[in-house]
């Protein structure tokens, strides 16, 4: 389950501001990050450029929205280079420009990559509920 939703994401969603995330229509991706290179700030991190030194990024996720529940199918990070343990995953809207790609959610994870794919099995209740 989600560790937290970023405050700027929630504010943009509720106010229908520019760069609001539309989970039904936008390209949504996830990225893996190490806390040794990125310290998430729930209050101030607003765009992907705040996420420092991502390790791997997923392909576009297959999203579904039902009422206030946001969900997606299981997904993978392909051939993640072997290295130190990864402990964070960030969900974001990919616009192709890091300064306009809104970060939405942060998850705590625990995986040590070995060069193979990393598969993410999404919880039965979904990614999060607004």
Order of alpha helices (4+ residues) and beta strands (2+ residues): beta-alpha-beta-beta-beta-beta-beta-beta-beta-beta-beta
